[in-house]
Amino acid sequence: MTDHRTPAQLWRKHRMRQVMLFVTVPGVLLGTASMTAAYSAGWMTPPTPKPVCRPVVAPAPARASFTVNVMNATGRTGVAAQVAAGLAKRKFSVDGISNAPESWYVTQSAVVHHGPDGLDQALLTASQIPGAKLFADSRKGTSVDVVIGLGYESLGPVPSEVEPAATGGAAADSVVTVTRPCP
């Protein structure tokens, strides 16, 4: 077969191949060099995964080993006394019952205030009130303050470990799962 192209058409085809080669080869080389530089600079590597926080399981403190103060922020009469009586039946040491300051507005069922040393105590106390949240403050010691809020309906069911054992003795306190934040 013979090529029926004119010399001008052949020259254009030859010139087009040169232009394509002139653009493609440097583009591939530049792209490869750029990708290599980006990878070695760390721009192409995925970020290091954050450490996984796992809950720390710790034995619950004895319910009578710390004091609980109950405050009513609901505006309904007698709620703090009702919660304090329920906690006392569960072997908590209730020290004070009062109304929360009027400036405190609590929408949750309860907020349990605790100091740095009272986290386990606060978790144990909060587990008695469904929907209770924790609030860390700077108090010394292990006492906790329970502020009953507008969302409060009732205490949770009495845990089986608080009820007397079948042999007639008192059961041991439960195990509390504590989730501490990762550094």
C-alpha positions, 0 to 999 in steps of 0.5 A, a space after each residue: 500500500 502506498 501512502 497518498 499523502 502530500 509532503 505537507 500532510 506528512 510534515 504535519 504528521 511528523 511535527 505532531 508526533 514531535 510536539 506530542 513527544 515533547 509534551 508527554 515525556 517531560 510531563 511524565 518525568 515531572 509528574 513522577 518527580 513530583 510524586 516522589 518528592 511528595 511521598 518522601 516529604 510525607 504528604 502522601 502518607 496517611 496520618 498516624 492513627 490516634 491511639 485507641 482509648 479503652 475503658 479501664 475496669 476498676 473495682 467500685 468504691 464502697 458506697 458508704 466510703 464517700 459522702 453524697 450531697 443531693 440538690 434539687 434544681 427542678 423547682 418541684 418540691 421534695 425531689 432531692 429528699 426522694 432521691 436522697 432516700 433512694 440512694 440511702 436505701 442503696 447504701 450510699 452515705 447521704 450527707 446533705 439535701 438542699 435546693 440548688 442555687 436558682 441560677 443553676 439550670 439543669 436539663 438532664 436528669 442529673 449532673 454529678 459534680 466530683 473532684 479529681 479524686 472522686 471520679 470512680 465515686 461519681 461514676 458509681 453514683 451516676 450509674 444509679 440515675 439514668 441519663 446522669 452526666 458527670 461534671 469535674 470540678 476542683 474539689 478536694 476529696 471523694 465527695 460528690 454532689 448530685 444536682 437533680 435536673 428537669 429530665 429526672 423521672 426516677 432512680 434506675 432499678 436497684 442493682 442486684 449487688 446491693 440487695 442482700 445475698 441469698 446467704 443473708 450477708 451483704 453483697 460486694 459492690 459492683 465493678 465500675 467501667 471507667 473511661 478515661 480520656 486519651 492524652 
